[in-house]
Amino acid sequence: MSLSSFGITARIVLELQNVRAVVACPNVLAVIRFMKKVFLLAVCVVSITLTACAPKTPLAPKQDDERAKQFVPLSGLGAIYVFRKKQFRDRQYLLPVSLDSQLIGYISEYEFLRIDVKPGRHVVTIKDAANIKADELNIAADTVAYVEFLNDGDYRIFRSVNEKDGQNAIRKRDMARKHIAGVFPALPEKK
């Protein structure tokens, strides 16, 4: 064994002993635990910040939102409210809402659309990331229908809800801006 290789070996042994001494020091262990906590906190802050960056649809003017929350259909017409539940998963998707195969607008989490319709049969459709959900409604004159969309894990629920639950849900939401305004005619009756 040469002198230079002996020096390298001795140096490695001394370094390993120093590392053992440093790790055995209680202050270093406290610093390591503290750094782990700081790292975990940083990861949580970044996650929450990114979650808040979910896209939002353009909102309707405030007076339209207030008028819609009175739940009064236009004379001789019906109204359909389509709303989306607040959820943790799939927040980033803007869901297209169609009435009778015509795109009306998009809703994001915690938003709704009000659609004024002529009395008769109508089909409300929402397409999410995985599939298309549709609900067929028969709207009479001077009535209001409420349709809820909820993505509950792997189950996508699209259903009509009663007046009380629908109105309570709409009052907590913002009205999304529609792409197409006006009154929509009914579909022909099924034979």
N, C-alpha and C positions, 0 to 999 in steps of 0.2 A: 504494500500500500504506500503510495507516494505521499509526500508531505502536503501537496496541494489538495489531494482528495481527502486527506484526513481533516484538513481545515474546513472543507465544504461540509463534510459529515458532521463535524463538531458544531458548525454554525446551524445546520438544520436541527440538530438535537436541542440546541439552545433556543431556537425560534419556537419549536414545539412546546418546550417548557414554558416559554413566555405566553404562548397562546392559552395553555392550560391555566396559567396563573390569572390571565385576564378574564377568561370565562368563569373562573371560580369567584371572581370579585363580585359581590352583591350589587354594587353600583352599576356595573356593566349590564347585569341582567335586568335591572330596573330600566336602564336606558333602552335596552332591546324591547322590553314590554311596552314602554312608552312609544317607541317608533312604530310598533305594530298597531297600536291604537290610533296614532296619527294617520297611518296609511289607510286603515279601515275607515276612519272619518272622511278622508279625502275621497275614497271610492264612493261612499254614501252621498257626499255632496255632488259629485259628478253625476251619479245616477239620477238623483232628484232633479238636477238641472236639465239633464237630457230628457227626462220624462215631461217636464214642463214645456218642451219645445214642440209638442204635438201641433199639427197644423189646425187652423181654424178657418171656417168658411166666412165669407163676408156677411156681416149681420145686416138685417133689415133696419130701416130708419126707426127711431124710438117711437114715433107716433103709430107706425104700423104694428109694432110690438105691443103697445098699450091697447090698441084697438082689437088685436087678435086675442088678448087675454081677457076680453069681456065675454067671449064665447057666444056671441050673437051672430047667427048666420044672416047673410043679406036676404032681403025680402024675396020669398019664392025660391030660394036656392038652399043648398046644403053646404056644409063645411066639413073638411077632413083635416084632422091634425095628425101629423106623423112626427114622433119624437124618439129620441135615442137616449137610453139610460146611461148614466155615468158608469164607467168601467175602468179597470186597470189594464186589461189586455186590449190590443188592437185599437188603441186610442188614436194612432197615427193615420188611420184610414178615414178619408172623407167618403161617406157613403152616398151614391147617387140614388135619388128618389124619383121614380117615374109614376105617372098616372096614365092609365090606358095606353101604355107603350110610348109615352111622350115624356122626356126628361123635364122635371120641374126644377130641381136644384139638388144641392148636396147638403148633408147634415153631418156635423162633427159631434163629438161627445157633448152631451148636455145642451143640445139645440133642438129646435122643432121647426116644422114648416106648416103653414095653414094653406089649404087649397080650397078655393070656392068652386063648387060644382053644381051643375044642373041636376035635378032629381033623376034617379035611375041607377043603373048598374055601373060600378067603377072598379078597376083593378089597380091597387097600389102595390108597387114593386120596389124592393130595395135589393141592390146587388152588393154583397160584401166581398171580402177577399176570396172566399171559398165557393160561394154559391149564390143563387138568386132565391129570394123569398118573396112571395106574393100573397096578398089578402084581397079577396073579392068582397066588396061592400055594396049593399043596396041602400042608397041614400034617398030619403024622402025630403020633401020641401020643408024648410025651416028646422032641419035637424043637424046635429053635429055628431061625427064619429071620431074616435081616437084610436090610433094605431101606434103600438110601441115596438121598438126594435131593441133587443138585448142580446149581446154576445156573452154567454155564460160559459166560459171555458170552451169546450169543443161543441157546445150546443148553441145554435143560433135561433133565438125565439123571435117570432114576428107575429104579433097577435093584436086583436081588438081588445080594448079595455073599457070598463064602464065609465060613465060620465064623471063621477066623483074622483076616481083614481086618475083619469085623464086630465082633469082640470088642475088637480093638485100638482101633477107632474109638470104641466105646461107653465104654471106660475113660477116654477123654479128655474126655467130655462130661458135662453135667448132665442129670438126668432132669426133664422137664417134667411138670407136674401134669395128670392126665387129667380131663376133664369127666365122664366116665362110668367107673365102676369095675365090676369083675366079670369074669366069663368070658363070652365071646361065642360063640354057637352057629355051626356051619358053615352055609354056603349049600347048597341042594340040588345034587346032582350034575347036570352038564350031560348032556343026552340026545343 
